[in-house]
Amino acid sequence: MNDQMKSTTKKQTINEIKCELKNNNEISKDYLNILQQDPRKGVQSALRQYKKKQDKQRLVYENYLFMQTFENKCRDKGKQYIAGIDEVGRGPLAGPVVSAAVILPENPGLVGIDDSKKISEEERENWFHRIKKVALAVNYSVISSDLIDMLNIYEATRVSMKESVEGLGIKPDCLLIDAMQIDSEIPQKKIIKGDAKSISIAAASIVAKVTRDNIMKELAKEYPEYGFEKNAGYGTKLHLDSLKKYGVTPIHRKSYRPVRDLL
């Protein structure tokens, strides 16, 4: 078998070997061992790239398993519907704060998912649709800038998180929340940097981020001078310059500086 494989490998060009390593998901150890003995530099370079890719994929899968640790602990206690909750938009000068709650099935297959802040806009959009397909329940809550001014951002965020849970359609029996606690009779766990440690919270962070970004893109059409489609309401130079030039809009948070100072 090995002799036959060696003969086949010798007949392969370097490009054919590269294609084999790139496109074949079931490379045998025998084949890799034979390539290891191939003296051609191009083959050794392709083999190093293949091993580097395999190592990266292994780390991604290990992180996927790690991010289910909190969910599995809940299931070990007999919990079935575990909701991850996260928010987006506590810092901007304009626009709402948005919270999302997501209940995922056991082993949801979302290998590679990460905190919404660590991935690109295109990746977030792709994950958003994948999450909605696989999730048992998804819901989000939008709290306006007026209510933020009335309550303060901390309390507005707690209200938003509670609303996102209550509108899920399935009542969770366990809540995993990113760095917050809410008024709820449901058992809950506050997890610092939870969007990097819990797959449910990571999913919620993506849903909240995509939802809020889309809201700000729509608001940008109504208030085009402020660049909301790019800055999402955060205090960029363009946004601050436009505030001074055009003034405060109805969607600005009047309790936030420098908006408050301009009033």
C-alpha positions as CSV (number, residue, x, y, z in Angstrom):
1,M,0.0,0.0,0.0
2,N,2.8,2.5,1.0
3,D,4.9,1.6,-2.1
4,Q,1.9,2.2,-4.3
5,M,1.2,5.5,-2.6
6,K,4.8,6.5,-2.8
7,S,4.7,5.9,-6.5
8,T,1.5,7.9,-6.9
9,T,2.9,10.8,-4.9
10,K,6.1,10.9,-6.9
11,K,4.0,11.3,-10.1
12,Q,2.1,14.2,-8.6
13,T,3.2,17.7,-9.4
14,I,3.7,20.2,-6.6
15,N,0.5,22.0,-7.6
16,E,-1.5,18.7,-7.6
17,I,-0.2,18.1,-4.1
18,K,-1.2,21.6,-3.0
19,C,-4.7,21.1,-4.4
20,E,-4.9,17.7,-2.6
21,L,-4.0,19.3,0.7
22,K,-6.3,22.2,0.2
23,N,-9.4,20.5,-1.0
24,N,-9.4,17.0,0.5
25,N,-10.8,16.9,4.0
26,E,-9.7,13.3,4.6
27,I,-5.9,13.3,4.2
28,S,-4.5,10.0,5.6
29,K,-1.5,9.8,7.9
30,D,0.3,7.5,5.4
31,Y,0.0,10.2,2.7
32,L,1.3,12.9,5.0
33,N,4.2,10.7,6.1
34,I,5.2,10.1,2.4
35,L,5.0,13.8,1.7
36,Q,7.3,14.4,4.7
37,Q,9.9,12.4,2.9
38,D,9.5,14.2,-0.4
39,P,12.7,16.2,-1.1
40,R,10.9,18.9,-3.1
41,K,10.9,22.3,-1.4
42,G,7.5,23.2,-2.8
43,V,6.0,20.0,-1.2
44,Q,7.6,20.8,2.2
45,S,6.2,24.4,2.0
46,A,2.7,23.1,1.2
47,L,3.0,20.6,4.0
48,R,3.9,23.3,6.5
49,Q,0.9,25.4,5.4
50,Y,-1.4,22.4,5.7
51,K,-0.2,21.7,9.2
52,K,-0.5,25.3,10.2
53,K,-4.1,25.3,8.9
54,Q,-4.9,22.1,10.8
55,D,-3.5,23.5,14.0
56,K,-5.6,26.7,13.6
57,Q,-8.8,24.6,12.9
58,R,-8.0,22.5,16.0
59,L,-7.7,25.6,18.2
60,V,-11.0,27.0,16.8
61,Y,-12.8,23.7,17.6
62,E,-11.3,23.6,21.1
63,N,-12.5,27.1,21.7
64,Y,-16.0,26.1,20.4
65,L,-16.1,23.4,23.0
66,F,-14.7,25.7,25.7
67,M,-17.5,28.3,24.9
68,Q,-20.1,25.7,25.8
69,T,-18.8,25.2,29.3
70,F,-21.3,27.4,31.1
71,E,-24.2,26.0,29.1
72,N,-23.1,22.4,29.9
73,K,-22.9,23.2,33.6
74,C,-26.5,24.5,33.4
75,R,-27.6,21.3,31.6
76,D,-25.8,19.2,34.2
77,K,-28.1,20.8,36.8
78,G,-31.2,19.7,34.7
79,K,-31.7,23.0,32.8
80,Q,-32.9,22.8,29.3
81,Y,-33.5,26.3,27.9
82,I,-30.4,28.4,28.6
83,A,-30.6,32.0,27.3
84,G,-27.5,34.1,26.7
85,I,-28.1,37.8,27.0
86,D,-25.9,40.7,25.8
87,E,-26.3,44.4,24.9
88,V,-24.8,46.8,22.4
89,G,-24.8,50.6,22.5
90,R,-24.0,51.8,26.0
91,G,-21.3,54.2,24.9
92,P,-22.7,56.1,21.8
93,L,-23.9,59.7,21.9
94,A,-26.9,58.9,19.7
95,G,-29.3,56.1,19.0
96,P,-30.8,53.3,21.2
97,V,-29.3,50.7,23.4
98,V,-30.1,47.2,22.1
99,S,-30.1,43.9,24.0
100,A,-30.6,40.4,22.6
101,A,-31.4,37.0,24.1
102,V,-30.7,33.8,22.4
103,I,-31.5,30.2,23.3
104,L,-29.3,27.7,21.4
105,P,-29.7,23.9,21.2
106,E,-27.1,21.6,22.7
107,N,-24.1,21.4,20.3
108,P,-25.4,24.1,17.9
109,G,-22.6,23.6,15.4
110,L,-21.5,27.3,15.5
111,V,-17.8,26.4,15.2
112,G,-15.7,29.6,15.0
113,I,-18.3,32.0,16.6
114,D,-16.8,34.8,18.6
115,D,-17.5,38.1,20.4
116,S,-19.2,40.5,17.9
117,K,-16.4,43.1,18.5
118,K,-13.7,40.7,17.3
119,I,-15.2,40.0,13.8
120,S,-15.9,42.0,10.7
121,E,-19.3,43.4,9.7
122,E,-19.6,40.9,6.9
123,E,-18.8,38.0,9.3
124,R,-21.4,39.3,11.8
125,E,-24.0,39.4,9.1
126,N,-23.2,35.7,8.2
127,W,-23.3,34.6,11.8
128,F,-26.5,36.5,12.4
129,H,-28.3,34.5,9.8
130,R,-26.7,31.2,11.0
131,I,-27.8,31.9,14.6
132,K,-31.4,32.6,13.5
133,K,-31.5,29.3,11.6
134,V,-30.2,27.1,14.4
135,A,-31.5,28.9,17.6
136,L,-34.5,27.6,19.5
137,A,-35.5,31.2,20.2
138,V,-34.1,34.7,19.5
139,N,-35.4,38.1,20.7
140,Y,-34.1,41.7,21.0
141,S,-35.2,44.9,22.8
142,V,-34.6,48.4,21.7
143,I,-34.5,51.2,24.2
144,S,-34.7,54.8,22.9
145,S,-32.4,57.6,23.7
146,D,-35.2,59.4,25.5
147,L,-35.7,56.5,27.9
148,I,-31.9,56.3,28.4
149,D,-31.9,60.0,29.4
150,M,-34.9,59.3,31.8
151,L,-33.5,56.2,33.5
152,N,-29.7,56.4,33.0
153,I,-27.8,54.0,30.7
154,Y,-27.3,51.3,33.3
155,E,-30.9,51.0,34.2
156,A,-32.0,51.3,30.6
157,T,-29.7,48.4,29.7
158,R,-31.2,46.3,32.5
159,V,-34.7,47.1,31.2
160,S,-33.7,46.2,27.7
161,M,-32.1,42.9,28.8
162,K,-35.2,41.9,30.8
163,E,-37.5,42.7,27.8
164,S,-35.3,40.6,25.5
165,V,-35.7,37.6,27.8
166,E,-39.4,38.1,28.3
167,G,-40.2,38.2,24.6
168,L,-38.3,35.0,23.7
169,G,-41.5,32.9,23.3
170,I,-39.8,30.1,25.3
171,K,-39.3,30.7,29.0
172,P,-35.6,30.1,29.8
173,D,-34.8,28.1,33.0
174,C,-31.3,29.6,33.2
175,L,-29.8,33.0,32.2
176,L,-26.2,33.7,31.2
177,I,-25.6,37.5,31.2
178,D,-22.6,39.5,30.1
179,A,-21.4,41.4,33.1
180,M,-24.9,42.3,34.3
181,Q,-27.8,41.2,36.5
182,I,-31.4,41.8,35.8
183,D,-34.7,41.7,37.8
184,S,-35.9,38.2,37.1
185,E,-37.0,35.1,39.1
186,I,-35.1,32.9,36.6
187,P,-31.7,31.7,37.9
188,Q,-29.0,33.8,36.4
189,K,-25.2,34.0,36.2
190,K,-23.2,37.1,35.6
191,I,-20.2,36.4,33.4
192,I,-17.4,39.0,33.0
193,K,-16.4,39.2,29.3
194,G,-19.1,36.6,28.7
195,D,-19.2,37.2,25.0
196,A,-15.8,35.5,24.8
197,K,-16.6,32.7,27.2
198,S,-20.2,31.6,26.5
199,I,-21.5,30.6,23.1
200,S,-25.0,31.8,23.9
201,I,-23.8,35.2,25.0
202,A,-21.6,35.5,21.9
203,A,-24.6,34.7,19.8
204,A,-26.7,37.4,21.6
205,S,-23.9,39.9,21.2
206,I,-23.9,39.3,17.4
207,V,-27.7,39.6,17.2
208,A,-27.7,42.8,19.2
209,K,-24.8,44.4,17.2
210,V,-26.3,43.6,13.8
211,T,-29.7,44.8,14.9
212,R,-28.4,48.1,16.3
213,D,-26.1,48.7,13.3
214,N,-29.0,48.3,10.9
215,I,-31.1,50.7,13.0
216,M,-28.3,53.3,12.9
217,K,-28.0,52.9,9.1
218,E,-31.7,53.7,8.8
219,L,-31.3,56.7,11.1
220,A,-28.4,57.9,8.9
221,K,-30.9,58.4,6.1
222,E,-32.9,60.7,8.3
223,Y,-29.8,62.5,9.7
224,P,-27.2,62.2,6.9
225,E,-24.8,64.8,8.3
226,Y,-23.6,62.8,11.3
227,G,-22.3,59.6,9.6
228,F,-24.4,57.3,11.7
229,E,-24.0,54.5,9.1
230,K,-20.3,54.5,9.8
231,N,-19.9,55.5,13.5
232,A,-23.1,54.0,14.8
233,G,-23.6,57.1,17.0
234,Y,-20.2,57.0,18.7
235,G,-18.3,60.2,19.2
236,T,-16.0,60.2,16.1
237,K,-14.5,63.4,14.8
238,L,-17.1,63.7,12.0
239,H,-19.9,63.1,14.5
240,L,-18.6,65.7,17.0
241,D,-17.9,68.3,14.2
242,S,-21.5,67.8,12.9
243,L,-22.9,68.2,16.4
244,K,-21.3,71.6,16.6
245,K,-22.3,72.6,13.1
246,Y,-25.9,71.2,12.8
247,G,-26.9,70.8,16.5
248,V,-28.5,68.1,18.5
249,T,-31.0,65.7,16.9
250,P,-34.0,64.0,18.6
251,I,-32.1,60.8,18.7
252,H,-29.1,62.2,20.6
253,R,-28.7,61.3,24.3
254,K,-29.1,64.6,26.1
255,S,-27.7,63.4,29.4
256,Y,-24.4,62.6,27.7
257,R,-21.5,65.0,27.3
258,P,-20.7,66.7,25.0
259,V,-24.4,66.7,23.8
260,R,-25.5,68.1,27.2
261,D,-22.9,70.9,26.9
262,L,-24.2,71.9,23.5
263,L,-27.7,72.3,25.0
